Amino acid sequence: MHKALYREYRPQKFSDVVGQEHIVRTLKNEIISGNIAHAYMFSGTRGTGKTTAAKIFARAVNCLNPKDGEPCNECESCRAIINDSTVDIFEIDAASNNSVDDVREIRESVKYTPTNSKYKVYIIDEAHMLSKGASNALLKTIEEPPEYVVFIFATTEPNKMIPTVLSRCQRFDFKRITIEEMKDRMRYICSKEGVEVEEDALSVIARNSQGALRDALSILDRCILFGENYLKYDDVVEILGIVNIDEIFGLADDIINHKVSEALQKIDSFISSGKDIEILSSELIEHMRSLMICLAAKENAKNIISVSDDEFEKMKNSIKNTDIDNIIRIINILSEVQNNLKYAIDKRTIFEVGIIKTIKPIYDTSKQALEERVKYLEQIIESGNITINSKNIDEKDKKEDKRNDIDSKKVDVDKKSSDNKKKKYEEMKSEDLNKIERLWDKVLDTMKKDRKMPVRAMLLEKKNIKEHNGVLYIIFGEKFAFAKKSLTEHGNLEYIENVIKSVVHKNFSVKIILESEADNINMEIEKESDKGEEILKRIVSSDIIEIKEGSDKEI
């Protein structure tokens, strides 16, 4: 049977523990001096060596031939503990043994002296899972245990432990393992296993382990079995389902350099290849965070973000065309997008809208976006890539004067006609349309409560609304064709109709159109209005004629 790497290469001595030198040194000094405490608290994130250190400590305090605070792992006591054949070392999982009755058993066993060892050691894993009653029941025993008993509590959430237990323990906080420390350990294991490995492959495994060495070794185990003794970067990317770092660099550069089309094409390529949008979002945020650190910390950034020399040089090239304010603005938008993705049905649309907002500050209403738009405009002006189209004002004035002399009456008529049309349009507004306009903010508020933020965000960009024959037309500018497409897909249109019905208390069929399409609607409305006026005129005219005829007869 295959034995997992994290079990096969679990440290057997303090010197093998990775990244916890401050803890190892203190524990070894205690063993050398004989000042063994009665209770310890090992806290820290998963996979950082808490249980491993506890087991080594249990062997070290009972070792018959300790060397500089290290267990020899060869004496009778050490071998018994390694083989789990001793009755003096207790490893208890508090996640499943957390009741007062379980603690009562511990209190009973504490009374008896060790059988074959100097100390009885109780290692209580996931100690924060102990119930409050169980923790209180254990208090007296922890405070005044027999001299031959040592308690070691291991927990990922010390804040959930009751303060009275914490106050009775020596506390050691295990830190996250750095990327370089994890790479060194994996490199050592690969050499022992006879596996060739690419440096970039180790880097991506370490980054995706989030400071947990056990997670890194679990990923390494999978990748070795996949790669048949040769570990490639591309294989690791494929196994983890993440995005290639070069592709992330490309997407980030498109965002920084305001390239909408290229960015959307890359996103389409990611999704077509089966990549998860949430993973892509997370990777992009992490990359933007690295760029932010590069801008803020300059040359010292490399020590903070732990990347290769080639990646660091690429990052320095990426930030030449931006500043830290813009990167922070992008991170804020992407963070909001990532939060919305958790509840979204159409994740792709939400992500694409977010990416467009990062690239085009015109769609973002924040102060940072306004500043970015001003900076971008200043860059265009300074570069000289701007063309101003103008006509000869004198010639234009002459033509206008001549036209006014010839067609002054026609101009007056046209002006009156324009005013009449404007007035006519206001008069043509139906009572339903006026009501919808009054309640539009309430419609948007309802969508906010429903957590339909992408739909609401797109509707904020509408240019106008019109109503005709029970159809409500929501009109967008030509550059918002993507909004028209998104709002008419995935049930969004039905949702908008239902919200308007609930607010206005009337059914409307909703259509999303662009300004160019709205012209046809205007012509149709005006045509029906003109037709109505003609009918009215005929009726009024005939009435007058009838009155006149009647009068003539009376006379």
TORBALUM-872921 format. One line per 8 residues: number of its first residue (from 1); their letters; for each residue x, y, z of C-alpha. Coordinates in steps of 0.2 Angstrom, whole numbers. Example, Ala and Ser with C-alpha at 12.3 -4.5 7.8 and 13.67 -1.06 7.14 Angstrom:
1> AS> 62 -22 39; 68 -5 36
This chain:
1> MHKALYRE> 0 0 0; 6 17 -5; 10 28 11; 7 47 9; 22 58 8; 17 68 23; 17 52 33; 32 44 26
9> YRPQKFSD> 43 60 29; 35 66 45; 49 73 56; 56 62 69; 67 75 77; 65 93 82; 79 97 69; 68 90 55
17> VVGQEHIV> 53 102 59; 52 115 46; 50 134 49; 47 133 68; 65 136 75; 58 148 89; 48 134 96; 60 120 93
25> RTLKNEII> 74 129 102; 63 133 118; 57 115 119; 74 108 117; 81 119 131; 67 114 143; 71 96 140; 90 99 142
33> SGNIAHAY> 87 108 159; 73 97 165; 61 111 167; 46 102 159; 29 112 161; 14 102 165; 3 110 151; 7 116 133
41> MFSGTRGT> -4 125 120; 2 123 102; -8 134 91; -7 138 72; -15 135 55; -17 118 48; -1 108 42; 12 118 52
49> GKTTAAKI> 18 104 63; 9 106 79; 5 87 81; 22 82 75; 30 93 87; 19 86 101; 24 68 97; 43 72 96
57> FARAVNCL> 41 81 113; 32 66 120; 47 55 114; 60 67 120; 54 69 138; 53 50 139; 69 46 130; 82 35 139
65> NPKDGEPC> 97 43 129; 92 61 124; 105 70 114; 104 90 115; 86 89 119; 82 77 104; 75 60 106; 87 46 100
73> NECESCRA> 72 36 92; 82 20 96; 79 16 114; 65 5 121; 54 20 126; 56 29 109; 53 13 99; 37 10 109
81> IINDSTVD> 30 27 106; 35 27 87; 26 10 85; 11 15 96; 14 1 108; 15 11 124; 0 14 136; 8 30 143
89> IFEIDAAS> 5 41 127; -13 46 124; -18 55 108; -36 61 109; -46 69 95; -57 82 104; -68 83 88; -76 66 93
97> NNSVDDVR> -71 65 111; -77 82 118; -90 78 131; -89 79 150; -89 59 151; -73 59 140; -64 71 151; -70 61 166
105> EIRESVKY> -60 46 159; -45 57 157; -46 62 175; -47 44 181; -32 38 171; -22 53 177; -22 45 194; -11 30 189
113> TPTNSKYK> 8 31 187; 16 28 170; 19 9 166; 35 10 156; 39 29 154; 44 43 164; 29 54 159; 11 51 154
121> VYIIDEAH> 8 63 139; -9 68 134; -10 75 116; -27 83 114; -29 87 95; -42 100 89; -44 106 108; -55 120 103
129> MLSKGASN> -69 107 100; -70 103 118; -87 108 125; -87 122 138; -92 109 151; -78 97 146; -65 111 147; -71 117 164
137> ALLKTIEE> -71 98 170; -53 97 165; -47 114 173; -43 107 190; -33 93 183; -23 105 171; -20 117 186; -13 104 198
145> PPEYVVFI> -9 87 189; 3 74 196; 21 77 192; 22 63 180; 8 70 168; 10 82 154; -4 89 143; -2 96 126
153> FATTEPNK> -16 105 118; -16 107 99; -28 119 90; -31 129 75; -42 141 84; -35 146 101; -48 160 102; -62 147 105
161> MIPTVLSR> -53 140 120; -59 146 137; -47 159 145; -45 149 161; -38 134 151; -26 146 141; -20 154 157; -14 137 163
169> CQRFDFKR> -3 133 148; 13 138 140; 8 144 123; 17 142 107; 11 149 91; 16 140 75; 19 151 60; 14 148 42
177> ITIEEMKD> 28 139 32; 36 151 20; 36 147 1; 55 145 1; 55 133 16; 42 122 8; 51 122 -8; 67 116 1
185> RMRYICSK> 58 102 10; 49 96 -7; 66 97 -16; 73 86 -2; 59 73 -3; 60 73 -23; 78 69 -22; 75 55 -10
193> EGVEVEED> 61 48 -21; 71 50 -37; 60 62 -45; 66 76 -56; 56 92 -54; 55 109 -62; 58 124 -50; 42 133 -56
201> ALSVIARN> 32 117 -52; 38 118 -34; 34 137 -33; 16 134 -39; 13 120 -26; 20 130 -12; 9 145 -17; -7 135 -17
209> SQGALRDA> -3 127 0; -6 143 9; 8 140 22; 3 122 26; 17 110 23; 6 95 24; -5 102 10; 10 105 0
217> LSILDRCI> 16 87 2; -2 80 -2; -2 90 -18; 16 84 -22; 11 66 -19; -3 68 -32; 8 77 -45; 22 64 -43
225> LFGENYLK> 10 50 -47; 3 59 -62; 20 64 -69; 29 47 -68; 45 53 -59; 46 69 -68; 37 84 -61; 32 98 -74
233> YDDVVEIL> 25 115 -71; 11 112 -84; 6 96 -76; 4 104 -59; -7 118 -67; -17 105 -75; -19 94 -59; -24 109 -48
241> GIVNIDEI> -35 117 -61; -27 134 -59; -22 146 -73; -5 147 -80; 5 162 -73; 9 168 -90; -10 169 -94; -13 179 -78
249> FGLADDII> 1 191 -83; -7 193 -100; -24 197 -92; -17 208 -79; -8 218 -93; -24 220 -103; -33 227 -88; -19 239 -84
257> NHKVSEAL> -17 245 -103; -36 247 -106; -38 233 -118; -56 227 -117; -57 215 -132; -40 206 -128; -46 203 -110; -63 196 -115
265> QKIDSFIS> -55 185 -127; -43 178 -114; -57 175 -102; -67 166 -116; -51 155 -118; -50 151 -100; -68 146 -98; -67 136 -114
273> SGKDIEIL> -53 126 -107; -63 122 -92; -56 133 -79; -66 138 -64; -71 157 -64; -69 158 -45; -51 151 -46; -47 163 -60
281> SSELIEHM> -54 177 -50; -44 172 -34; -28 170 -45; -30 187 -53; -33 196 -36; -17 187 -29; -8 193 -44; -14 211 -42
289> RSLMICLA> -9 210 -24; 8 206 -29; 9 221 -41; 3 232 -27; 17 226 -16; 29 229 -30; 23 247 -31; 23 250 -13
297> AKENAKNI> 39 241 -7; 50 243 -22; 65 231 -22; 60 224 -5; 44 217 -13; 53 201 -18; 55 196 0; 37 199 3
305> ISVSDDEF> 29 190 -11; 41 176 -14; 42 175 -33; 56 169 -45; 68 182 -52; 60 181 -69; 42 184 -62; 48 199 -52
313> EKMKNSIK> 56 207 -68; 39 204 -77; 30 212 -63; 41 227 -63; 37 229 -82; 19 227 -79; 18 242 -66; 27 254 -78
321> NTDIDNII> 10 260 -85; 0 261 -69; 1 267 -51; -4 260 -34; -21 270 -33; -26 261 -49; -21 244 -43; -30 246 -27
329> RIINILSE> -46 252 -37; -44 236 -47; -42 225 -32; -58 233 -24; -68 229 -39; -62 211 -41; -65 208 -22; -83 214 -24
337> VQNNLKYA> -84 202 -40; -77 188 -30; -90 190 -16; -104 191 -29; -98 175 -38; -103 165 -22; -121 168 -25; -122 170 -44
345> IDKRTIFE> -130 159 -56; -122 166 -71; -104 168 -65; -97 172 -82; -107 188 -84; -103 195 -67; -85 192 -70; -84 200 -87
353> VGIIKTIK> -94 215 -81; -81 217 -67; -67 215 -79; -74 229 -90; -76 240 -75; -58 238 -70; -53 242 -88; -65 256 -92
361> PIYDTSKQ> -66 268 -76; -81 276 -85; -92 262 -79; -86 264 -61; -93 278 -51; -80 278 -37; -68 292 -33; -53 281 -38
369> ALEERVKY> -61 278 -55; -64 296 -58; -45 300 -54; -40 286 -65; -50 293 -80; -42 310 -77; -25 302 -77; -29 292 -92
377> LEQIIESG> -35 308 -101; -19 317 -96; -8 303 -103; -17 304 -120; -15 323 -121; 3 322 -116; 7 308 -129; 0 319 -143
385> NITINSKN> -12 305 -149; -27 317 -150; -36 324 -165; -48 339 -163; -60 341 -178; -64 359 -182; -72 369 -196; -68 386 -202
393> IDEKDKKE> -79 397 -190; -80 412 -202; -86 401 -217; -98 393 -205; -105 409 -199; -107 416 -217; -116 400 -222; -127 402 -207
401> DKRNDIDS> -131 421 -211; -135 417 -229; -146 402 -224; -155 413 -211; -158 427 -224; -166 415 -236; -175 404 -225; -179 414 -209
409> KKVDVDKK> -198 410 -210; -194 391 -212; -182 392 -197; -196 400 -187; -208 386 -192; -195 372 -189; -192 380 -171; -210 380 -168
417> SSDNKKKK> -212 362 -174; -198 356 -163; -205 364 -148; -222 357 -152; -214 340 -154; -206 341 -137; -222 347 -129; -231 333 -138
425> YEEMKSED> -219 320 -132; -222 326 -114; -241 325 -116; -239 308 -124; -231 301 -109; -243 288 -102; -249 288 -84; -240 271 -82
433> LNKIERLW> -224 278 -89; -224 292 -77; -228 280 -63; -213 269 -68; -201 284 -68; -207 289 -51; -204 272 -44; -188 267 -53
441> DKVLDTMK> -177 270 -38; -188 258 -28; -186 245 -42; -167 246 -40; -169 245 -21; -179 229 -23; -165 221 -34; -152 226 -21
449> KDRKMPVR> -162 217 -8; -163 202 -19; -144 202 -21; -146 204 -40; -131 217 -40; -125 213 -58; -143 216 -65; -145 232 -55
457> AMLLEKKN> -128 238 -60; -132 237 -78; -149 245 -76; -140 260 -68; -132 263 -85; -149 265 -94; -151 280 -105; -170 281 -105
465> IKEHNGVL> -186 271 -104; -202 272 -114; -219 263 -114; -230 259 -129; -244 247 -130; -240 238 -114; -222 236 -118; -208 244 -108
473> YIIFGEKF> -193 248 -118; -177 251 -107; -165 260 -119; -146 259 -118; -132 269 -127; -123 260 -141; -108 256 -131; -118 245 -119
481> AFAKKSLT> -122 231 -132; -115 219 -119; -128 225 -106; -142 221 -119; -135 204 -122; -133 200 -103; -150 207 -98; -159 196 -111
489> EHGNLEYI> -151 180 -105; -152 168 -91; -169 173 -85; -164 191 -81; -178 198 -92; -191 188 -83; -184 194 -66; -185 212 -71
497> ENVIKSVV> -203 210 -77; -207 202 -60; -199 216 -50; -208 230 -60; -224 221 -58; -222 219 -39; -217 238 -37; -229 246 -50
505> HKNFSVKI> -243 233 -48; -246 231 -67; -239 219 -80; -227 225 -93; -218 216 -106; -200 222 -105; -188 224 -120; -170 230 -119
513> ILESEADN> -165 240 -134; -151 252 -140; -153 270 -145; -153 266 -163; -167 254 -161; -177 267 -151; -179 278 -166; -191 266 -173
521> INMEIEKE> -201 266 -157; -202 285 -157; -208 285 -176; -222 273 -171; -228 283 -156; -228 299 -166; -237 291 -181; -251 285 -170
529> SDKGEEIL> -251 302 -161; -252 311 -178; -266 298 -184; -276 302 -168; -274 321 -172; -281 319 -189; -296 309 -183; -299 322 -170
537> KRIVSSDI> -298 336 -183; -310 327 -195; -323 325 -181; -321 343 -175; -322 349 -193; -338 339 -197; -346 345 -181; -343 363 -186
545> IEIKEGSD> -350 360 -203; -365 352 -196; -368 367 -184; -366 379 -199; -378 369 -209; -391 368 -195; -389 387 -192; -392 390 -211
553> KEI> -408 380 -210; -414 389 -195; -411 406 -203
